[in-house]
Amino acid sequence: MACFDNIWNVLGRYKHLIIIVVGLLFVGVLSDTSLRALMKLDAEKRNLQAEVNYYIVKRQEAERQLNALQSSREAVEKVARERYFMKYDDEDVFVLSSELDNGQEEGFSYAK
């Protein structure tokens, strides 16, 4: 019984310190709004912001291309030739590619 009294006296003497340590432990690690969770959410926020910036740039690029297509016949012809392989009746078009049908580059073979 003397052992329990001794422990109780130590706990009573350092009760404020123990409450502060337990509180900091709870706030720092255990709660849903812990510092660890906040850092994880901050990293996710930065990744999402980078993705938003990427799509803003892509949208601006698409708007520029749309404006060019709406205002210039040459731009329409360029897109038709490059993307859809369209040609005039008296032309022959050769499409050169460095990739094979299965996605491998010429000259390389991969053992499966």
Secondary structure, DSSP 8 states (H G I E B T S, - for coil): -HHHHHHHHHHHHTHHHHHHHHHHHIIIIISTT-HHHHHHHHHHHHHHHHHHHHHHHHHHHHHHHHHHHHH-HHHHHHHHHHHH----TT-------SB-TTS-BTT-----
